[in-house]
Amino acid sequence: MSETKLPRIIESIVSTYDAEDGINHIEGSNLPSRDRVVEITTNFLAVLFPGYYEKLELSKANLTYYIWEKIAFIYHHLSREILKSLKSACGSLGDEGKLSDESIEITFAILRKIPNIRQQLRGDVRAAYEGDPAAQSLDEIILSYPGIEAVAVHRVAHELHLLKVPLIPRIMSEYAHNKTGIDIHPGATIGSNFFVDHGTGVVIGETTEIGNNVRLYQGVTLGALSIQKDASGNIVRGTKRHPTLKDNVIIYSGATILGGKTVVGEYSIIGGSVWLTESVPPYTILINKAPELTQKRYL
């Protein structure tokens, strides 16, 4: 029976691939491999935090060899995945030779950014240590705080986003989202000394701008007010849709801040569960009124 049923099932499935409905990628250019991009991301993390992601001890004597090995892996595979992503964006119009050269130049560009990214991460780790009295050491923060891993991946993905690499930055950010529960779009701009405490459920939208010395707690959403459409009903893209947080802002758990025109001024504090769609001046504390509690005895 299975010999007659299976061919019919397979034929019915294959027939659905004839439709141009946006969920087929057949006879198109080879897309970046998600698994390979994840491997590249973990190698970036190993370079950014040497000695923290290895099973064996890393010594100064073999450090150069270790970094050579990691960078060679990143260079070889990232340049290939970038080429795939550029070809997928250009389609048949792309000159493969030029795209290959461009992918190599982009790869060199992101590798040159590593010292600067490490400097940023030093500030992020220090901000976590100074912002959390439960932290016992910098090692504890790097090894166990999801916010640090999410921000580290974001700082790499953001640089690739600025270099206009299609697909790969978003794959990186979704890898970090899946691992940490923290969703940061690679387009978001984040200043120095950034700390996400606890982190689960934090969402930071594409056009968010975050200043220096900002702290977020779990469940914070920095999102858009609504989806704008043009006269033809198409989604308007490329506009400022997400809020701006100036320097030294603290946003407590569960707060939702929406809109591209919403600006939270310097040194302001937004309390837990606040819903905010308008700007807040500097040096402001914004909190909800305490709910009225009702106490009853049931015995």
Buried (B, 14 or more C-beta within 10 A) or exposed (E): EEEEEEEEEEEEEEEEEEEEEEEEEEEEBEBBBBEBBBBBBBBBBBBBBBBEBEEEEBEEEEEEEBBEBBBEBBBEBBBBBBBBBBBBBBEEEBEEEEBBEBBBEBBEBBBEBBEEBBEBBEBBBBBBBEBBEEBEEBEBBBEEBBBBBBBBBBBBBBBBBBBEBBBBBBBBBBBBBEBBBBBBBBBBBBBBBBBBBBBBBBBBBBBBBBBBBBBBBBBBBBBBBEEEEEEEEEEEEEEBBBBBBBBBBBBBBBBBBBBBEBBBBBBBBBBBBBEBEEBBEBEBEBEEEEEEEEEEEEE
